[in-house]
Amino acid sequence: MKKILLLLILLLYIGASQTKAQGYYKFLNNSSWCEAVNSGFGIPIDYFLYNQSNDTVINTKTYAKIFSTGNNSTFFVREDTIAKKVYIKSNATASEVILYDFSLNVGDTLYAQYGWGAGYKLIVRTIDTVTILAGQRREFYLSDTSGNVFYTAIESVGSVNDPFLNNGYPPGDPQYNLVCSYQNYTQVYDAGLYGYACYSYSNTPTPCNANFTYTVGLNGQVTFQDSTPGIASHHWTFGYGGTIDTTVLNSPSVTISFPCNGNFTVACTVTSNSNTCYSNYNNSFVSIFNAPNSLHASFTYTIGVSGQINCTNTSTGIGGGSNINSIWYVYDSTHTLVNSSNLDSPYFPLTPNQYYIIELEDYSYPCYSYDTDTIYIPDITALRQIVNQNEQVNIYPNPVSTLIQIGTKEIEEVSLYDLLGNEILTTKENEIDVSSLTNGVYFIQVNTKENNYTQKVIVQH
């Protein structure tokens, strides 16, 4: 009889141990979650909270009301602790859908119905044991067959990005990270993220209102000074065109040498000493005009006998031209793109008796510059070559208000055209009176015994 009693006690003990080992830790337990929004570069820029409030009965089922301080929204969550499943309703009238299923095993499938991954078949890839502040918990990693849709969830905590799968997938800008969570006013989880503060329940932080000043020096140097009071840490980023070039951490004053002229993006992120406010951006554009190696886009061109424009890149600056990436664009009079090229010296076949806009865009990271010119293509069937920059014909002044002087003694004929190719006048004289013309761009064609030349002139009264 004693042996039977001991055997029963032993079986009960083993059963109790197995039940404890395979137990379930509640997701909803007077819970609160603190979440951070960061810039995509790990810099916290905002915080919000999920708070579990009063229970609500909807269609005979009891739901916990969840309030988000991020967008002042309310939704409803129900937990089945026996089935180890969590359900969610976006509002009181919506149908509940599965949020988590902590009863799954490796290889099992979950058809996601809510948040990021909704509509995908997710497979449990791994189940590990992790240690959080409340003790050991199971950690589930799920993904679709492509591996592009995924999340990691810890039992009693939820997803390590957003416990309700609302944000943060896939990683982008901004990103979302679960910083910490509480149950019954006791912290049970801490992500251990540097620079992130943990706030519980209604203790919502206020922004630090980051601020800074700067002084522009010589040769593209700028000194930045944080002017936010009571700051413990600083995070500076400097970029051009939205791309981050340089990051400087934990210094209230920094000096940066910008490589070229342009408008650069500057951001200062700060965290307070007292942790009573959260990190916050201050963004500004800094205009640089005196950088020593600034990029200057420029080009020359010739108009060939068959109507093509032969362009030559004469840009100067960073890389001496060899490291400059160039893109050419050709537009017609309606600014419709008719051709483009990324060659250093391209040529473009164009139609006579029309004008075109040639644009050159140069990139030498992180610098950018462009040059543009308007070109008129006359009927050049009988011409050998028309050159826009030459030594034999000097047309001046340019811009001009009254008289255009043509510096050559070999004129056979001079013609003046408007931008549409309409001939305004023809003469054999060395000067043209433009005082009666409206302001704008015109073209002069000079025919000599040796060659025929064209040049753009600007009339400006």
N, C-alpha and C positions, 0 to 999 in steps of 0.2 A: 504494500500500500504506500509506504514511504517512497519507494522507487517511482511509482506512478505519479505521485504528487510532485516529486522533484523534476520528473520529465515534463509535466504540465507547466511548472514554473519556468523551466528552461525554454520551452516553446514560446511561452508568453513573452519572455525577455527578448528572444530572438525576433519575434514578430514586432515587438515594440521598437527594437533597434532598427529593423528594416523600415518600419513606418517613419521613424524619425529621419533615417538616411534619405528616404525617398519623399520626404515631406514637401509641402508647398508653402512658400512665403508670399504673403499677400502683396498685391500691387496697390490696392486701395486700403490704406490703414491710417486715416486722417492725414493724408499725404500732401506734400508740397514739393514742387520741382523748380529750381532756379536755372534759367537757361541764358546763355550769352549769344549775342550776334557779333560775329567778327568779320573783318574786311576781306577774307579770303587769303590774307597773309598772316593770320593768327593774331590780329590786333583787335581786342574787344572794343566795340563801338556802341553797344546797347545791351541792356538786360531786360528780361521779363520773367514773370512767374506764372506757373500753373498752381492753383490752389483748389484743393478738394473742400467743398462746402456741404450744405445740407443734402440729405438723401431725398429723392423724389420718386414717387410711385407712378409709373407710366404703363398702362395696359397690364396691371397686376404685377409688374416687375419693378424691383427697386434699383434705382440708378443713383450714382453719386454725381452731383452737379460739379462740373469743373469750370473754373473761371480763369481766363487768361488775361493778364495785365498787358500783354503785347498789343492786342487789338480790341480789348474790352469785350471779348466774345465769351459765350457760355455754351458748353456742350455736355453730353451725358455719357457716363461710363458705368458698365455693370460687370461684376466679377463673379465667376462661378468657381469657387475654391475647390470644389470636389472634382470638377472636370479640368481644372487648371487652365481656364480660358478667360479672356478679357474681351468684352464687347463694347462698341462705341456707337453713339447716335449723334449726328451733327446738330440735331435739334429735336424738340419734343415730338414732332410729327414724323420724323424720318424713321426708316427701318433700321434696326441695329445690324451691324456687321462685325465680323471678327476683327479684333485688333491684334491680340497675341494668343498663341496656343502653346503653353509651356508643358503640355503633355506629349509633345512630339519627340521622336527619336531621330537619330542621324539617318538620313535618307528619306524621311517622311516629307510629304508635300503639303504646303499651305497655299491656298488660292487667295492671294491678297485682295482685299476689298476696300481698303481705306488708306489714305495718305500716299506717300511715295511708294510706288510699286503696285498700286491698285490695278487689278486686271492681269497681273503677271502670276505665273506659277512659280512659287519660291520653294526651294529645296533646302532642308536643314543640312548644312555642310559639316558643321562641327558643333559639339556641346562640350564646353570646358567648365572648369570650376575656378572661379575668381574670388579673391578676398576683398570685401568692401568693409566699411566701418562697422556694419552690423554683423559681419561674419562671412562665411563662405556662401556663395550663391552660384547657380548655374548660369552660364553665359552661352546664348544661342547665336550662331552666325548663319544667316539665310541669304541665298542669292538665286537668281534665275539661271538658266542654262548658259547665257552669254557672260554672266558675271558683271554686267553693267548695272543691274538692279539688285541692291543688297542692303542689309542693315544688321547691326549687332544689338541684341537686347539682353539685359540682365534681369533675371527673375526678381521681382519686387521693385525694380527700378525702372525697367523699360529700355527703350532705345537710348544709346549713349549720345545720340545727336538730338533727338527730340522724342520724349516719351510717348507722344501721341502721333508720331510719324507725319507731322504736318510740314516740317521744313528740313533743309539740310541735305537733300539728296538730289542729284549726285553732288559731290563737293564743288563748290563754285564761289561766287561772290555776290551777296554775302553768304557766309556759312553759319551754321547753328551748332552749338555744343551744349550738352547738358553739363552744368558745372557741379551741381550737388542736388541732393534730395533729402527730404525729412519725412519721418513717420512719427506721429504722436509727439511732435515738437522735438524730436531727437534726430540729429543728422545721421543718416545711414549710408550716404554715398558722397564721395568727393572725387571729382575727375583728376584733381591734382594738376590743373592747367596753370602754368605760370602767368601771372599778371591778371588772373581772374579772381574776383571777390565773390563770396557766397552770401546770398541774402535769403532770408526765410520769410514766408507768409507775407504779411502786409508791410513788412519793413522795406519798402521799395526805395532804392537809392535815387539820388538826383544827379544830373550831369555835372561834371567838373567845369564845363564851359572852357575848354582849352583855348589858349590865346597865345600869340607870339608876335614879335616885331622883327624887322630885318633891316640891315644896312648894306647897300650895294657899294662895293669897293672897286678896285682896279682889276683889269684883266679877267673879268668874269667871276670874281670872288664875291660871295655874299655871306654875311654873318647873321645867323638867326638866334634870337634870344626868346626863350619861353617866358611869358609874363603871367602864368597862371599861379595863384597863391597856393601854398600848402601842398606842393606836389612831391611825390616820392620817386616816381619814375617817368621817363620820357621816351618816346619812340618817334624818330623822325624818318620820313621817307621823301625822296626826291625823284621826280620823274619827268618825262617829256611825252606828250601825246598819250597819257594814260599808262605808260610802261614804267615800272619802277627801275631806277638805275642804282640808287645807293640807299642803304639803310644805316642809320646811326642810332644806337640805343643808349638810354640812361645818361644823357648829357643835356643840361638846360641850355647850353650855348654851343653851337656848332658853326663851322665855316666850311662852305662848299665852293669848289671851283667848277663852274659850269663850262662845258667844252665848246659851246657856241652860242650865238644869239638866238633868242626865241622866248616863248612863254613856257615856263616850267611849272609843273604842279608840285606843290609842297604840302605835306601833311604833318601835323604834330599831334600825337596821341599821348595823353597823360593819365596817371592814376594818383589819387590823393594819399596823403600820409595816414589819415584817420580812417580810410576805407568807408567813409560816409557818402562818397560819391563814386561813380564808375567812370572808366576811361571814355574819353570822347575826342572826336576829330576836330581839328580846325584846318580847313583846306584853303589854299590861296594860290593865285598865279603870280609868279615873279617874272618880270620882263628883264631880259639880259640884252644889253646893247654894246658892251665893250669886251666881249670874249676875244681872246687873241687869235684863235684859229677858226673863225666863223666861216661857214660855208656860204659861197655866193654863186648861185646858178647864173650862167650866161651862155649864149651861143651865137654863132654867125651862120649865114646861109648863102648859097648861090642858087640862082634859077637857071637850070639848064635849057638847051635848045629844044628838048622834047617836052618841056613843061614841068619836069620834076624839080622839087626843092631838095637840094643837098645840104643837110644840116651838120654842123660841127660843134660838139660840146666844148666850150672854153671855160667851164666852171673852175673855180678855185676854192681852196679851203682844206678841210680835214682830209688827209690821205693824199693830197696833191693831185686829186682827180682819179688816181688809180683805184681807190677804194670807194668811189662814189657810185651808187646805184642810180641809174637815170631812167626815167620814163617820159616818153614824148607823146603828146596828144595833138591832133590836128582837127580843128573844128571849121565848119563852113560858116557862112554869114548868119545863119539862124542858130549858131552855136550847137549844131548837131555834130557829134563825133563821127569823122569820116576815116580816120586812120590813127594808129598808135604804134609805138615801137619801144623796145628797151635796149636797142643798140646804142653804142656811143656816138656814132656818126651815121644816122639813117638817111635814106632818101624817100620822098613821098611823091608819087605821080599825081598831079593836080590838073584841074580843068582850067583853060585860059579864060580871060575876061571875068574872073571872079576873085573875091578876096577871101583869105583864110586866116585863122588865128592859130599860131603855133605856140604851144606851151611845153616847157621843159621843167620837170620836177626832179630834184636831186635829193637823195637820201644818203647820209653818212652817219649812221646811228651814233647819238640820238638826234642828230641835226637834220634840218630840212630847209630847203630853199627852192624858189621857183623863179623862172623868167618867162616872159611872154612877149610876142610880137605879132603885129598884123601885117600880112603880106598880100599884095595884089599881084595876080598873075595876068599880064597882058597877053595879047595874041602874039606869040613869039615865033611864028612859023618861019619868018625870014630872018630872025635874029640869030646871031652866033652865041651870045651869052649876055645875060643881064646880071650885074653884080651889085649887091646892096652896099658893100663897103669897098671903095676903090680909091686910087690915088689920082686918076686922071680927071675926074669930074668932082668939083667941090660945090655942093649946094648948101647955102647958108642964108640967113640964120635959121635955126630949127630948134624950138618953135619960132614961128614968124607971125607978125601982126600986119605988116603992110607989103614990103617988097622982098621977094625971093631973088637972091643973086646966084647966078650959075657961073662958076669959075672955070671956064674953058673957052678957047678961041676957035674950036673946031665944030661948033654947033651947026648941024644941018636942020634940025627941027626939035622943038620942045613941046611936049604934050602934058596936060594936067588932067588927072582923073579923080573922081570921087570914089568912095568905098565900094560902090555898086558897079564900078567899071565904066561909068558914063564919062565921056570926054567933055571937059568943061571948056578948054581952049587949046589952040595950037599957035605957036609963034616961032620965030627964028631969032628972037632977042635974047640977051643974057640976063634979063630980069623979068619977073612976073609980078603984077600988082594983084594981091589977094585981099586987099582991104574991104572988098565988098562980099567976100565969102563968109559963110557962117563958120563958127568954131568947129573943129573936127580934124579927122585924119584924111589926108589926100596923098596921091602918088604922082611924082614927076618922072616922065620918061624922056631921057635925053638921047638923041640920035647924033652920033659923030661920024666922021669918015672911017674910023677904025672899029668902033663898037657901038653898042646901044646899052644904056644904063637906066636903071630905075631906082628911085629912093622914096621912102615914106617921109612926108613932112606933116607937121602939126600946125594948123592955123589956130592961133590963140590971141584974141584981141584984148 
